Amino acid sequence: MATSDRLIDRGRRDGARHLLDLGTEFREARLAAGLSQATLGRAVGASHAGISRIENAAARNVSIRQMDELAAVLGLRLSVKLYPSGRPLRDAAQLALLERLRSHLPRSLVWRTEVPLALPGDLRAWDASIDGDGWTMFVDAETRIRDVQALERRTALKQRDTGTNRVILLIADTRSNRAVLSGIGHPLIRDARSGSSILAALAAGLDPGGSGIVLL
């Protein structure tokens, strides 16, 4: 299972790499424009030394706003976007939700958590997997549905890249989640096997035979 220390360490490594890449691009753009560090610094309200620290990835506390201003003065535009890469730190509610599912399983089934996708360099992972005799069921858990389209896209891509037709989308059984699920018609929801039939099969140690949504 991912820990906060490992996640923070990955974030620090990413941050250091981003600072180095941006510093190099800023230096190259400044030199191409024929500007000195002092001239560029005056344009953005920074010192000669401050520009030097940014270019050498030594300005650890530089803000996104400062980066945007530097880019604009140099005829560039900074683009920043977040995208899924592995699992976030789980909270107690998500751990409890997974434990509720695990409690339905007999000892004949093997329960694993944080199961990585078998793709080199891919940081994504299933929240859990259930191994039976010749079959594996993968599990992703959500305590609160906020963007069902994004949830379905993420699950469908992981299902495709894993090469499986056995996925449980485990959802906390709350009024708000039921309301969201009742008002959509996406394939993952529309074509899902019933949660009760999946739980019954698992409780008997049997292969559920397909994907579905389980509310617990």
VENDAKA-V256125 format. One record per residue. N is the residue number from 0. RES is the residue in three letters. PHI is phi in radians with two decimals (none if undefined). BURIAL is 1 if it has 16 or more other ideal C-beta (glycine too) atoms within 10 Angstrom, else 0. Layout:
# VENDAKA-V256125
N,RES,PHI,BURIAL  N,RES,PHI,BURIAL
This chain:
# VENDAKA-V256125
0,MET,none,0  1,ALA,-1.18,1  2,THR,-1.91,0  3,SER,-1.08,0  4,ASP,-1.09,0  5,ARG,-1.17,0  6,LEU,-1.14,0  7,ILE,-1.14,0  8,ASP,-1.05,0  9,ARG,-1.11,0  10,GLY,-1.10,0  11,ARG,-1.14,0  12,ARG,-1.12,0  13,ASP,-1.08,0  14,GLY,-1.08,0  15,ALA,-1.11,0  16,ARG,-1.17,0  17,HIS,-1.12,0  18,LEU,-1.08,1  19,LEU,-1.15,0  20,ASP,-1.12,0  21,LEU,-1.18,1  22,GLY,-1.05,1  23,THR,-1.12,0  24,GLU,-1.13,1  25,PHE,-1.10,1  26,ARG,-1.07,1  27,GLU,-1.11,0  28,ALA,-1.19,1  29,ARG,-1.13,1  30,LEU,-1.14,0  31,ALA,-1.12,0  32,ALA,-1.50,0  33,GLY,1.25,0  34,LEU,-1.80,1  35,SER,-1.49,0  36,GLN,-1.11,1  37,ALA,-1.15,0  38,THR,-1.12,0  39,LEU,-1.12,1  40,GLY,-1.07,1  41,ARG,-1.09,0  42,ALA,-1.18,0  43,VAL,-2.02,1  44,GLY,1.29,0  45,ALA,-2.18,1  46,SER,-1.47,0  47,HIS,-0.97,0  48,ALA,-1.16,0  49,GLY,-1.13,1  50,ILE,-1.14,1  51,SER,-1.08,1  52,ARG,-1.12,1  53,ILE,-1.13,1  54,GLU,-1.15,1  55,ASN,-1.76,0  56,ALA,1.00,1  57,ALA,-1.80,0  58,ALA,-1.58,1  59,ARG,-1.18,0  60,ASN,-1.90,0  61,VAL,-1.14,1  62,SER,-1.61,0  63,ILE,-1.05,0  64,ARG,-1.07,0  65,GLN,-1.10,1  66,MET,-1.09,1  67,ASP,-1.08,0  68,GLU,-1.14,1  69,LEU,-1.05,1  70,ALA,-1.05,1  71,ALA,-1.09,0  72,VAL,-1.12,1  73,LEU,-1.58,1  74,GLY,1.32,0  75,LEU,-2.08,0  76,ARG,-2.45,0  77,LEU,-1.38,0  78,SER,-2.07,0  79,VAL,-2.21,0  80,LYS,-2.57,0  81,LEU,-1.71,0  82,TYR,-2.56,0  83,PRO,-1.10,0  84,SER,-2.72,0  85,GLY,1.46,0  86,ARG,-1.74,1  87,PRO,-1.31,0  88,LEU,-1.08,0  89,ARG,-1.40,1  90,ASP,-1.73,0  91,ALA,-1.08,0  92,ALA,-1.13,0  93,GLN,-1.23,1  94,LEU,-1.09,0  95,ALA,-1.16,0  96,LEU,-1.11,1  97,LEU,-1.11,1  98,GLU,-1.15,0  99,ARG,-1.10,0  100,LEU,-1.20,1  101,ARG,-1.03,0  102,SER,-1.16,0  103,HIS,-1.46,0  104,LEU,-1.59,1  105,PRO,-1.34,0  106,ARG,-1.20,0  107,SER,-1.24,0  108,LEU,-1.74,1  109,VAL,-1.74,0  110,TRP,-1.83,0  111,ARG,-2.21,0  112,THR,-2.06,1  113,GLU,0.88,0  114,VAL,-1.69,1  115,PRO,-1.23,0  116,LEU,-1.23,1  117,ALA,-1.46,0  118,LEU,-2.19,0  119,PRO,-0.98,0  120,GLY,1.40,0  121,ASP,-1.49,0  122,LEU,-1.57,0  123,ARG,-1.23,1  124,ALA,-2.61,1  125,TRP,-1.37,1  126,ASP,-1.10,1  127,ALA,-2.79,1  128,SER,-2.48,1  129,ILE,-2.16,1  130,ASP,-1.82,0  131,GLY,-2.02,1  132,ASP,-1.40,0  133,GLY,1.48,0  134,TRP,-2.57,0  135,THR,-2.34,1  136,MET,-1.95,1  137,PHE,-1.72,1  138,VAL,-2.27,1  139,ASP,-2.16,1  140,ALA,-2.00,1  141,GLU,-2.34,1  142,THR,-1.46,1  143,ARG,-2.57,0  144,ILE,-1.49,1  145,ARG,-1.92,0  146,ASP,-2.30,0  147,VAL,-1.19,1  148,GLN,-1.11,0  149,ALA,-1.13,0  150,LEU,-1.09,1  151,GLU,-1.17,1  152,ARG,-1.07,0  153,ARG,-1.10,0  154,THR,-1.18,1  155,ALA,-1.12,0  156,LEU,-1.17,0  157,LYS,-1.14,1  158,GLN,-1.11,1  159,ARG,-1.10,0  160,ASP,-1.29,0  161,THR,-1.49,1  162,GLY,1.27,0  163,THR,-2.24,1  164,ASN,-2.03,0  165,ARG,-2.25,1  166,VAL,-2.35,1  167,ILE,-1.80,1  168,LEU,-1.64,1  169,LEU,-1.60,1  170,ILE,-2.08,1  171,ALA,-1.11,1  172,ASP,-1.44,0  173,THR,-2.15,0  174,ARG,-1.08,0  175,SER,-1.17,0  176,ASN,-1.16,1  177,ARG,-1.12,0  178,ALA,-1.13,0  179,VAL,-1.13,1  180,LEU,-1.15,1  181,SER,-1.31,0  182,GLY,-1.87,0  183,ILE,-2.21,0  184,GLY,-2.30,0  185,HIS,-1.29,0  186,PRO,-0.97,0  187,LEU,-1.05,1  188,ILE,-1.43,1  189,ARG,-1.13,0  190,ASP,-1.68,0  191,ALA,-1.26,1  192,ARG,-1.24,1  193,SER,-1.21,0  194,GLY,-1.08,1  195,SER,-1.14,0  196,SER,-1.20,0  197,ILE,-1.14,1  198,LEU,-1.11,1  199,ALA,-1.11,0  200,ALA,-1.12,1  201,LEU,-1.11,1  202,ALA,-1.06,0  203,ALA,-1.56,0  204,GLY,1.35,0  205,LEU,-1.84,0  206,ASP,-1.27,1  207,PRO,-1.13,1  208,GLY,1.45,0  209,GLY,2.99,0  210,SER,-1.53,1  211,GLY,-3.10,1  212,ILE,-1.91,1  213,VAL,-2.08,1  214,LEU,-1.79,1  215,LEU,-2.38,1
